Amino acid sequence: MTPALLRSRPGTDPTRDELTTQWALAARDGDAHAFEQFVRATRRDVWRFVAHLSGDLHGADDLTQETYLRALTALPGFAARSSARTWLLAIARRVVADRFRS
């Protein structure tokens, strides 16, 4: 990881959301290590979110996996208009909604 990914503003430490967004942007640009860091930084939040929305602790793993598959597909269009975490949880919400519809 390059030092530029670790700084958001001179003299400040990036927030968790800023760092996660930087990893998503780097992953969008082809950095596989950044995608791995992005997943590690967000997987617990995604799992808890889909488990809560679905009420299915046993199916939360599958919903989480589907969320990351969709995120990987959508990553080229990620423009950081919101944090990557917000973007990812919106994808997770749609994954759960689609599961209920099927």
C-alpha positions in Angstrom: 0.0 0.0 0.0 1.3 3.4 -0.9 1.7 6.1 1.8 -0.7 8.3 -0.1 -3.5 5.9 0.7 -2.8 6.4 4.4 -3.2 10.2 4.4 -6.3 12.1 3.7 -5.2 15.6 4.7 -1.8 16.8 5.6 -1.2 16.5 9.3 -4.3 14.4 10.0 -5.0 10.7 10.3 -7.7 9.4 8.0 -10.9 8.3 9.6 -12.0 4.7 9.2 -14.5 5.7 6.5 -11.9 7.8 4.6 -9.4 4.9 4.6 -12.1 2.4 3.5 -13.1 4.8 0.7 -9.4 5.1 -0.4 -9.1 1.4 -0.5 -12.2 1.1 -2.6 -10.9 3.7 -5.0 -7.5 1.9 -5.3 -9.3 -1.4 -5.8 -11.4 0.3 -8.5 -8.2 1.2 -10.2 -6.9 -2.4 -10.1 -5.1 -2.7 -6.8 -6.0 -6.3 -5.6 -4.4 -5.7 -2.2 -6.6 -2.7 -1.6 -9.7 -4.7 -2.4 -8.6 -7.3 0.2 -8.1 -4.5 2.7 -11.5 -3.1 1.8 -13.2 -6.4 2.5 -11.3 -6.9 5.8 -12.3 -3.5 6.9 -16.0 -3.9 6.1 -16.9 -7.6 6.4 -18.1 -7.5 10.0 -20.3 -4.5 9.4 -21.8 -6.0 6.2 -22.4 -9.4 8.0 -24.1 -7.7 11.0 -26.2 -5.5 8.6 -27.5 -8.3 6.5 -28.1 -10.6 9.5 -30.1 -7.8 11.1 -32.1 -7.0 8.0 -32.8 -10.6 7.0 -33.2 -12.0 10.5 -31.3 -15.0 9.3 -28.0 -15.6 11.1 -27.4 -18.8 9.1 -27.9 -17.1 5.7 -25.9 -14.0 6.6 -22.7 -15.6 5.2 -24.3 -16.1 1.8 -25.8 -12.6 1.8 -22.4 -11.1 2.7 -20.7 -13.1 -0.1 -23.3 -11.9 -2.6 -22.8 -8.3 -1.4 -19.1 -8.5 -2.2 -19.7 -10.2 -5.6 -22.1 -7.3 -6.5 -19.7 -4.7 -5.1 -16.8 -6.1 -7.2 -19.0 -5.9 -10.3 -20.1 -2.4 -9.5 -16.7 -1.1 -8.4 -15.7 0.4 -11.7 -18.7 2.8 -11.3 -17.8 3.8 -7.7 -17.2 7.6 -7.7 -16.9 8.2 -4.0 -19.9 10.6 -3.9 -20.5 8.9 -0.5 -18.2 6.8 1.7 -17.4 3.3 0.4 -19.1 1.9 3.5 -22.3 3.7 2.7 -22.1 2.5 -0.9 -21.4 -1.0 0.2 -24.3 -1.1 2.7 -26.7 0.2 0.0 -25.6 -2.8 -2.1 -26.1 -5.1 0.9 -29.6 -3.7 1.4 -30.5 -4.5 -2.2 -29.1 -8.0 -1.8 -31.3 -8.7 1.2 -34.4 -7.1 -0.6 -33.7 -9.3 -3.6 -33.5 -12.4 -1.4 -36.9 -11.6 0.1 -38.4 -11.1 -3.4 -37.2 -14.4 -4.7 
